[in-house]
Amino acid sequence: MSTNQQFLVEVLEREKSSLVDNWVLAASGPQATAKVRSEAAEIFAAFLPAIQSTDAQNSGSAAWQPVKSALERLSASRAAQGSTAGSTSAFVLALKQPIFEALQRELASDSQALVDSIASISLYIDALAQWTVDAYQRTREQLITRQQAELLELSTPVIKLWDGVLAVPMIGTLDSSRTQMVMETLLQRIVETESSLTIIDITGVPTVDTLVAQHLLKTVTAIRLMGADCIICGIRPQIAQTIVHLGIDLNSVTTKATLADALALAMKRNGYVFTKTK
């Protein structure tokens, strides 16, 4: 451990309590919550062993893993609260101010040592801030991916309309991943409910092109392989014209204009007859 590094460690160890308090005050003000103070204390406690280790200059060493883990937890917490990557990084960078002030008090008479110490601690804290941004981005990507999956499930529910009849109202653009999820969920529901007929309602699908038509046909094929049949409804006039212009062949698929028409056909196929009472 170098003389400068040893000096930094001694100062941080001696004043760690006041440094954490002043860090929280500089970053969040007097209204800082107990959780913020706890996060700061955890990061600082993990930071000290890292910079006093023999691998202090190697950010990939095992000595830095505890502080990286603490920063990941901070990033995950801030991302869940809706904070930005910039504000999360700024929280970490705010640690510089109290440390600079402590170094200035200790080295007021030695300007060169002060400059060297400030430069060293800046490199460490800048690295912490960069790791925080990286961890925040990973966390946000995971959150977005999970939310997209949840929204996808919500946008493609499988509804039991009647004994033996299921319906899948589709909303939004169809793509390969979404079609695969719909197919898996629908086939599982067919097995669970022993349904013989499925209605796919595409009223909420904005456009139908060749790719969307292929996805629909694959879904219909999978349904038939399970021993059930399928009706596609919700084909608006504009979509019908598009299908004709594209030359898409849906002759093998039963289609209806509305969900009501599709349900009426489904009930008829299952042997139900409805009469209107006076």
HELIX and SHEET records of a PDB file:
HELIX    1   1 THR A    3  ARG A   14  1                                  12    
HELIX    2   2 LYS A   16  SER A   28  1                                  13    
HELIX    3   3 ALA A   34  ILE A   51  1                                  18    
HELIX    4   4 ALA A   62  TRP A   64  5                                   3    
HELIX    5   5 GLN A   65  GLN A   81  1                                  17    
HELIX    6   6 ALA A   85  LEU A   93  1                                   9    
HELIX    7   7 LYS A   96  GLU A  106  1                                  11    
HELIX    8   8 SER A  111  SER A  155  1                                  45    
HELIX    9   9 SER A  176  THR A  193  1                                  18    
HELIX   10  10 THR A  210  LEU A  225  1                                  16    
HELIX   11  11 PRO A  237  LEU A  246  1                                  10    
HELIX   12  12 LEU A  259  ARG A  269  1                                  11    
SHEET    1   A 5 ILE A 159  TRP A 162  0                                        
SHEET    2   A 5 VAL A 165  ILE A 171 -1                                        
SHEET    3   A 5 LEU A 197  GLY A 204  1                                        
SHEET    4   A 5 ASP A 229  CYS A 233  1                                        
SHEET    5   A 5 THR A 254  LYS A 256  1                                        
END                                                                             
